[in-house]
């Protein structure tokens, strides 16, 4: 199982999922109306390291953070 957390203004409860890679997560989230509109603009971190590869292999206990864009000064 991996933990998926949604940061900032996404305002969605954490999920625990049994998935093997980020492609599987993407397919799940595309069907979630609360999160699907955020997917194109968010970054993804696994255990606090930004990743771009959807085939990144996940291990049990990994923490996936969905990071929306922020602005500040």
C-alpha positions as CSV (number, residue, x, y, z in Angstrom):
1,X,0.0,0.0,0.0
2,X,1.1,3.6,-0.7
3,X,-0.3,6.7,0.8
4,X,-1.4,9.5,-1.5
5,X,-1.7,13.0,0.0
6,X,-3.2,16.1,-1.7
7,X,-1.6,19.4,-0.6
8,X,-2.6,23.0,-0.7
9,X,-6.0,24.0,-2.0
10,X,-6.9,20.6,-3.4
11,X,-8.7,19.8,-0.1
12,X,-9.1,16.0,-0.5
13,X,-8.6,13.4,2.1
14,X,-5.5,11.1,1.9
15,X,-5.9,7.8,0.1
16,X,-4.3,4.4,0.7
17,X,-3.9,2.5,-2.5
18,X,-2.4,-0.8,-3.7
19,X,-0.8,0.4,-6.9
20,X,2.5,-0.4,-8.7
21,X,3.3,2.9,-10.5
22,X,2.1,6.5,-11.2
23,X,0.3,5.5,-14.3
24,X,-2.1,3.4,-12.2
25,X,-2.6,6.4,-9.9
26,X,-3.2,8.7,-12.8
27,X,-5.9,6.4,-14.2
28,X,-7.6,6.3,-10.7
29,X,-7.5,10.0,-10.3
30,X,-8.8,10.8,-13.8
31,X,-12.1,9.3,-12.7
32,X,-12.3,11.4,-9.5
33,X,-14.2,14.6,-10.2
34,X,-12.7,16.4,-7.2
35,X,-9.1,15.9,-8.4
36,X,-9.2,15.4,-12.2
37,X,-9.2,19.2,-12.9
38,X,-5.9,19.5,-10.9
39,X,-4.0,16.7,-12.6
40,X,-2.5,18.7,-15.5
41,X,-1.1,21.5,-13.3
42,X,0.2,19.5,-10.4
43,X,3.7,18.2,-9.6
44,X,4.2,14.8,-8.0
45,X,6.7,13.9,-5.3
46,X,7.4,10.4,-4.0
47,X,8.9,10.4,-0.5
48,X,9.7,14.2,-0.9
49,X,11.5,13.8,-4.3
50,X,9.9,15.2,-7.4
51,X,9.3,12.7,-10.2
52,X,8.2,13.0,-13.8
53,X,8.2,9.3,-14.9
54,X,4.8,7.7,-14.7
55,X,6.4,4.2,-14.8
56,X,8.3,5.0,-11.5
57,X,8.0,1.7,-9.5
58,X,6.3,2.2,-6.2
59,X,7.0,0.2,-3.0
60,X,4.8,-0.5,-0.1
61,X,5.0,2.4,2.4
62,X,5.8,5.1,-0.3
63,X,4.2,8.5,0.2
64,X,3.0,10.2,-2.9
65,X,2.4,14.0,-2.7
66,X,0.2,15.8,-5.2
67,X,1.5,19.3,-5.3
68,X,-0.6,22.0,-6.9
69,X,1.0,25.2,-8.3
70,X,1.4,28.0,-5.8
71,X,2.3,31.6,-6.1
72,X,3.9,33.8,-3.6
73,X,6.5,36.3,-3.1
